[in-house]
Amino acid sequence: MPITKSAKKALRQSIKTKSGNRAYRRQIKDLIKKIRSLVLEKKLEEAKKLLPKIYKILDKAAKTKVIKKNTASRKKSRITKLVNKS
């Protein structure tokens, strides 16, 4: 456990950051699952409406360094390819 005042503050900050990062990752995973299930159900219009939303979340996550830029790019590419292919 932290002893100094600055170490205690650093711990508080890291806990807060960790919870925010987990929220971003959860949103990304949930949206990708939702799009994949919509594509399987052949509801392509609804899946296409969700694309801008997932783009926005992936870009924000990459901007705040929750995920790497190339990871965000790869996920966007694969999801778009999946929706357009079907």
Secondary structure as the mmCIF struct_conf table of DSSP 4:
data_model
#
loop_
_struct_conf.conf_type_id
_struct_conf.id
_struct_conf.beg_label_comp_id
_struct_conf.beg_label_asym_id
_struct_conf.beg_label_seq_id
_struct_conf.end_label_comp_id
_struct_conf.end_label_asym_id
_struct_conf.end_label_seq_id
BEND BEND1 THR A 4 THR A 4
HELX_RH_AL_P HELX_RH_AL_P1 LYS A 5 LEU A 40
TURN_TY1_P TURN_TY1_P1 GLU A 41 LYS A 42
HELX_RH_AL_P HELX_RH_AL_P2 LEU A 44 LYS A 63
TURN_TY1_P TURN_TY1_P2 THR A 64 LYS A 65
BEND BEND2 VAL A 66 ILE A 67
HELX_RH_AL_P HELX_RH_AL_P3 LYS A 69 LYS A 85
#
